[in-house]
Amino acid sequence: MTTLIHMADTPPGGPPPPPAPAVPSSDAAAPRMPLRRLGWRRVLALAGVVLLIAACAVYMLYTLGSNLGLDALLVGVTAAILPVPVLVACFLWLDRYEPEPLKYLIFCFAWGAFVSTAASLTVNNSFAALFKDWGVSSSLTGVLVAPFIEELTKALGPILLLIFRRREWSGITDGLVYCGLSAVGFAMVENILYLGGLGYASGVDQWGPATGVRNVIVIFISRILFFGFAHPLFTSMTGVGLGIAARTADRRIRVLAPVAGLLLAMMLHGTWNLIPTLVQATGQAVIFFYGMVAVMVPIFFGMVGFAVWLRAWEGRLTERTLPDYVRAGWLSPPEVAALGSLGRRHAARTWARRVGGDAGLRAMRGYQFAATRLALLRDGMRRGLDRKPAERERTLREERQLLDTIAAYRSFFVGRDPQTPVGVWDGERYHLRFPDGTQRVVDAPDSPVVPIPVVLAPPPPPAYPAGYGPPGWYGPRPAAPWPPGRH
């Protein structure tokens, strides 16, 4: 059985509760979160970042074009782009519960593709020339230099996001997504060098275009199909450290966790590059086999298993934190349960589309996103992430904004499903009124059967984290539209 939203006027006296949103017409558009204003400092910072990425992109395009030639560049770009949608989709799959803003995802990808590659190429070439002057094999650049500069520059973009947009980080999952996309961008441009230069260009110089195409296929299979996970795997270690730092109030962990993750990424990257170097130096191909089977493959599958488990764990964050708002009267148990898994969320969106069309679907998606953000905000309160009074005040304002936004999204569905009764949640049970005037008291079910339930008649506010105030408690309990319990 499903129920609909019914907002009631509050009794006079006491601080006013949040205003009840107006019920939109049937053709109303789905509500939206308010947009953040851009100050001149943010505009300048944004312009500087865009110019830096653009300048590095031009530099890389010029460098690749002059070194490879137009034909090899086009072949390399075409082949290197093919795996990118698959890898990006894998990281977006991890980010289904609380999708990150598209602009930050694009920023991380572009940072890895252009800024990181430009800096790494310059440093690696400089050290290769220096090693040559010293009479040392330039192949050592891949072991002694490349892992450090590449992992550092790939991580700088996500680190900037953590410093200036910490509130956009929900935990380790976000670290994996941001760092993973930076690594995918880096790997794409690096693959252009391998596929276009070592593959096509060298083959054409030796035996003609057919040999060049064959080289490209061989490198594509060996480097991308078999080991395309390498760069995302390395940088994911840094992502774990950044994610831990984003959700802790301990200043020591905020510093040590990213440093440890970065060092682990560098060590893993260096080990990866060391394996073929040892094979070439000793002529023992078995080193490659043992290095892959005993080291890299177990780490890869271990990280995949950890990411899947982490995705489910963070997906249940709403079930761990939103009950505070159930006790405060803003949400009901089935409403929280309906947010606890992707399957339940999909069922709610299916219902919303049935009763509200595409606009209803957008409203449900917005509702689910706002509820997830609210859970993250509440989790941050519990963890003590806001150390300054100004930060706590900002968190309270954002909490109120999210609660109002959730109420606005809910109001979109008022009266849209003629098959459901009107209900009142009194903090313990539902009081349902049916079209024939009969009423029934129903206990909260164990499984979610209510996509958008009633939120009325809350009990007294619960305990709350020090320095914040109760979760969304802004006034006395609202009056029910009819005497509850009469049936």
Secondary structure, DSSP 8 states (H G I E B T S, - for coil): ---B-------SSSS----------TT------------HHHHHHHHHHHHHHHHHHHHHHHHHHHHH-HHHHHHHHHHHHTTHHHHHHHHHHHTSSS---HHHHHHHHHIIIIIIHHHHHHHHHHHHHHHHHHT--GGGHHHHTHHHHHHHHHHHHHHHHHHH-GGG--SHHHHHHHHHHHHHHHHHHHHHIIIIIIIIIHHHHHT-HHHHHHHHHHHIIIIIITTTTHHHHHHHHHHHHHHHHHT---HHHHHHHHHHHHHHHHHHHHHHHHHHHHHHHH--THHHHHHIIIIIHHHHHHHHHHHHHHHHHHHTHHHHHTHHHHHTTS--HHHHHTTSSHHHHHHHHHHHHHHHHHHHHHHHHHHHHHHHHHHHHHHHHHHT---SHHHHHHHHHHHHHHHHHHHHHHHTTTT--TTS-EEEE-SSEEEEE-TTS-EEEEE--SS---SS----S--S-----TTT-STT--SS----SS-TT--
